[in-house]
Amino acid sequence: MLHVACHRRFLALKAAPLRLAAVTLGALLLAAHPSAFAQPAAAPPAGAVPAVTATPGATQPAAAPASAAAAKSAAPAAAASAVPATPASDAATDTRGLDQDIQGLKKDVVDLNRDLFVLEEELLFPANTQVAVFISMDVGEFFALDTVTLKIDQKEVANYLYTPREVEALAKGGVHRLYLGNLRAGQHELVAFFSGQGPHERDYRRGATLKFQKGIGAKYLELKINDRQRRQQPEFEIKDWE
Amino acid sequence: MGRQQPNDRAALRSRTAWTAVLAGALAMATLMTSAATAYVLLGHQAPDFALHAVGGNNVRLSEHRGDVVVLSFWGSRCGQCRMQLAALDNSFKTYHSAGLQVFGVNVDDDQAGALEFARTQKVGFPLLLDPQKSVARTYVVDNLPMTVLIDRGGAVRQVHRDFSSKFEPLYLQQLRVLLNE
């Protein structure tokens, strides 16, 4: 008997947190969707409407079937006027409040994500060692960009394939950050290889080189693809943003 | 006869025990096998990639977020791959307007063979080249043909490591479920 009692107590103890969790979950659901629980009161079932709204005269057994039918058709309208409007408006207000809460939460998440992103960048790429390489394109009539390979100090650091959408975005004036990394202060060499289709849809591959001095602050470099109208050829250059 | 009954019972018990042990071992082996073949990316976000397409533009997976994407990994020496690509082409033609994208990813070392295969296999969707096998490694391709179904949210939802014409209705059913989401 003692054993059984102990076992029951153990089960009760084991079930207690579950019960607590279930009660908490129920409370949360009730708090989150009060309208769902308030709905029956606000909009009673069709069968219940005549009982609530019927006048003593209408429920008389002596009333004719025609008048009963008329009473039935009039019942919803009467019900609408008879049922107090406060629970429905309360439910609508609650739903609006819930929507606002959700929107607020979404905004908080977006803000938090942005802060984390900034923090991550600051930690991983401190300003004194940071090097960023961007790419931009002007017109692009003589060159359809396909791939850019980037080497810094003879080491390949990026190889990016551009899709037509990305090329279109670049042609519209967009700037793409191709590489973000860290470099110690001193002299460095950047080599960029551009592959794609040149004039007359021929395969085209060109390179551009820049030797640059990395100081204490962040370094920003830009790969520029321009059209040289006089030579009917694309032109590739690397610009050092001081 | 009366003496033999306990012996029969003992034999029955022993046989039942052995059957139970065997069944347990079989179940364990099945579980272990299924655990070994469980696809690691199932339920996770599909890794992004960009690849050259045969005779076309580059394709980046993340640009197709919002569409149901089917990745079919194939090789030019794989006979079933040809059947599967043909079946996928039918699905692509039917459901492309509903938001279905299909990409065939070639994993051959020999690019010439892949290009010849692509030339003879007329399909409406892009055939991509992965000579470095970086995408195949990322997607843990261990059999050809292998098909990965990605939902509109970019998560890997189904994987098939083989193809047979009898699987086609199953593929279609799974595709329809993803397209209706």
Contacts between the chains, C-beta under 8 A, distances in Angstrom:
chain1	res1	chain2	res2	distance
A	146	B	58	6.7
A	147	B	58	8.0
A	160	B	50	7.6
A	161	B	50	4.1
A	161	B	51	7.2
A	161	B	52	6.9
A	161	B	58	4.5
A	161	B	60	7.3
A	162	B	58	6.4
A	163	B	50	6.8
A	163	B	57	6.3
A	163	B	58	4.8
A	163	B	59	6.6
A	163	B	60	4.9
A	163	B	63	6.1
A	164	B	57	4.9
A	164	B	58	7.7
A	165	B	63	5.9
A	166	B	60	7.6
